[in-house]
């Protein structure tokens, strides 16, 4: 199996700053966890490298917040129905 070489330099050139890189990686990890997908840190960083963020970090955070609100509303609706 070919070893994947991920360096800080390779990843940081894809983002404006380290904060954006970290926030994007965290959000990808959250999505993997919600989907029940198993992953390692190496596979997560490979995903970040292969599919860098499109748009801004603000858009990503807004999208994540909207998804959370939708999930919370669906959970409350389910509890009310029970």
N, C-alpha and C positions, 0 to 999 in steps of 0.2 A: 504494500500500500504506500502510495506516495505521501510523504510528509508535507503537510500544509504549513507554509511559512507565513505567519502573520506578524507584522512588526507594528509598533506604535506609529512609525512614520507612514506606513501604507494606509493605516486606518485614519489617521488624523488629517491626511491630505484630502479626504472625502468630505470633511466637515469644517465649518468655520472655526470651531474651537472644541476643546475636550469636553465641555459641558454638553454640547449638542451630541457628540459621539456617545457619551454615557447615557443621556436621556433616551436616545434612539435604541441603544442596546437594551436598556431596561424595558422599554415598551415592547420590543420584539420578544424578549423573554417572558413578559406578562402574557402576551398573546399566545405563545407556545404553551404556557402553563394552563391558560383557560381552555385551550384546544386539547389538552391532555398529551401533548407531544413531548417526548423525552428528548433532552438535548444536553450537550456538554458546553462548557465555556468556549472551547475551540470551535464547535459547530455553530454556536451563536455568533462569534466574531467572524466566522467565514460567511455566514448569512449577511451580516452587516456589510462586509466587503463586497460580496456579490450583488447585493441589492441595496445600494446606498439610498439614503433618504431623499425623496423627491419633495420639494417644497421647503417650508421652514419648520423649525422645531415648534413654533407657536401653533402652526396648523396641526402638527402631530399631537400636541398636548390637548388642543381643542377637540380633535377627533376622539382621543382617548376619554376625555371627560364626557363627551356626548354619549359614547358607548356605555360608560359607567352609569350615567343617568338612566339610559334605556334599560339596562339590566336591572337596576334597582327598582324601576317602575314595574317591570315584568314580574319581579319577585314579590313586590307588594300586591300586585293584582292576583298572583297565585295564592298568596296567603289569605286575601279577602275572599277568594272563591272557596277556600277550604273550610 
